[in-house]
Amino acid sequence: MRANDSSSAFASTFAQANEEISRAVGRMRGAVLSSAVDCQCRDRVNWALRDLERLERDRIVRRLLTAAGEQRQRIEALLVLLADFDSNEPAAPDEGMIVEAGLLFGDIAAAAELGSSLLRQSRQFRFANDMAQRDPESASCSVPDIDE
């Protein structure tokens, strides 16, 4: 398996993390809040679960940005290797040099594509966090009218 294949798997794992976080917190919220009778307790638990969800999304965003930075570093290293290929030399490059340069360009393109994908995913996670903070679920308790 090439390094890029494992990086792609890494990116797809994070792509699924947002949904998994939401489902896990949703299950916890349902279980805890259905058993909480006290309104203040329900509100505090609900806010704690929102904070947990936000912290998990922030952690994932940091890891996505770190992974994108690693792709940038990989591209830098590949560019150093590519510097050996000089098409302006008086002697034509040999077949091996051309093949190696072609592979390096392919690896650079793959690293750039993966880095771009990681950055897009980090924006999606940030957007999901922003939306969750702007549109909080109603956690206040209402007391039903009881006719005597």
N, C-alpha and C positions, 0 to 999 in steps of 0.2 A: 504494500500500500504506500503510495506517495504521501509526502507530508501534506500536500494540498488536499488529498482525499480525506485525511483525518481532520483537517481544518474545516472542510465542508460539512463533515459529520458534526463537528463542534457547533457550527453555525446553525444547522438544522435542529440540533438539540435545544438551542436557545429559542429558536422560532416557536417551539412547542411549550416553552416554559411559561409564557404569559397565560395561556389557557389553563395549564396545570395549577398555577398559583391561584387563579380565579376560582377554579373548581374546589381546590382544597380549602380556601378561606370560606367559600360559600357553604361547604359542608360543615365546617366548624361553626360558622355563624348560625346555620340552621339548628344544629344540635344544641349549642349553648343558649341561643336566644329563645328557643322554644321552651327551655326549662327555666328560664329566668322570669320570675313573676314581678319583681321590683323594677319599676321603670328606670330609676337611676342606675341600677345594676345593668340593665339591658343597654342603656346608653353608653355606659363606660366600657362594657364588653365590645359593643359595636365599634366604638372609636378605637379601642385597642386592636381589634381585628383589621380595621382600615390602616392603622399605623404599620401593622405587621405586613400587610400587602404592599404598602408603599416602600417599606424597607427592603423587601424582597425584590421588588422591581428595580429599586436603586442599585442593589447589589448586582443584579443581572446587567443593568446598563453599564456599570463599571467594568464588568468582565467583558462585555461586548466591545467597549472602547479599548480595553487592554489588548484584546485579540486583534482589533483593527490596527493598533499601534505595532503589534508584532508583524503584521503583514507589511507595514511600511518599512520596518527594519529589514524584513526579508527582501523587499524590493531594493533597498539600499545595497545590501550585500550582493544581490544579483547584478546590479549596475556596476559594482566594482569588478566583478568577473567579466562583465560585458566590455569593460574598457580595453581588454586585450584585443578585442576585435576592432580593427581599424581598416575601413574600406578604402582609405586614402593612401595606404602604403604603396610604394612603387611596385612591390611584388604582390601578385594576386594571392589572397588568402587560400590556404589549402582546404581540401574537402572537409577535413576534420574540424577545422576552425569554423567553417560555414555551418556545419551541422550543430556544433556546440552553441554558436551564437543563436541559431534558430530555436534551440531548446531553451536557452536563457530568455529569449523574448517571449516564448510561450509560458514559461514559469512566471515571468513578470506580469503578463496579462492575467494569468490565473490568480496571482496574489492580489492584483489590483481589483479584480472582480470580487474576490472574497472580501477584501477590505471594504469595498463599497457596500456589499450585502450586509456586513456586520454593522456598518454605520447606519444603514437604513433601518435595521432591526432596533438599534439603540434609540433612534428617533421614534419608532413605533412604541417602544416601552415608555419613553418619556411622555409621549402623547397620551398613552393609556393612564399614566400616573396623573397627568394634568387633568384629564377628564374625570377621573375618580375623585380628585380633590374639589373640582368645580361643581360636580353633581352628586353630592353625598346623598345616600339613601335616607329616607326619613326614619329616624330611630326613636322619635318621641312616642310616648305611650298615649293612647287615648282611652278614656274611661267610657265604656258603653252606657247609654242611658238605660236605667232599669225602672220600669213602670211597676209601682207597687199597687 
